[in-house]
């Protein structure tokens, strides 16, 4: 299974579409899910050590 790094950004777009349609609860839920996915994808980058050779 291939990891989709752009999926949180599609979720933000969907939340904007829900907000434009007047579905505030769905917009907030989609935004929170997108933030969760973004944090999950960011964790490996934040916790990996840099391999710096001086």
C-alpha positions in Angstrom: 0.0 0.0 0.0 1.4 3.4 -1.0 1.4 6.2 1.4 -0.4 9.3 0.2 1.3 12.4 1.5 -1.1 14.8 -0.1 -4.3 13.4 1.5 -4.5 15.9 4.4 -4.6 18.7 1.9 -7.5 17.1 0.1 -9.2 16.9 3.4 -8.7 20.6 3.9 -10.2 21.2 0.5 -13.2 19.0 1.4 -13.7 20.9 4.7 -13.8 24.2 2.7 -16.3 22.7 0.4 -18.4 21.6 3.4 -18.1 25.1 4.9 -19.2 26.7 1.6 -22.2 24.3 1.5 -23.2 25.4 5.0 -22.4 22.0 6.7 -20.3 23.3 9.6 -20.2 20.1 11.6 -18.8 18.1 8.6 -16.4 20.9 7.8 -15.0 20.9 11.4 -14.8 17.1 11.4 -12.9 17.0 8.1 -10.5 19.7 9.2 -9.7 17.9 12.5 -9.2 14.6 10.6 -6.9 16.4 8.2 -4.9 18.0 11.1 -4.5 14.5 12.6 -3.3 13.0 9.3 -0.9 15.9 8.9 0.6 15.4 12.3 0.9 11.7 11.7 2.8 12.3 8.5 5.0 14.9 10.2 6.1 12.7 13.0 8.7 10.6 11.1 10.3 13.9 9.9 10.4 15.4 13.3 11.8 12.4 15.1 14.4 11.3 12.5 18.0 12.3 13.2 20.0 14.3 10.7 23.0 12.6 9.3 25.4 15.5 9.2 29.0 14.8 8.4 31.5 17.6 9.3 
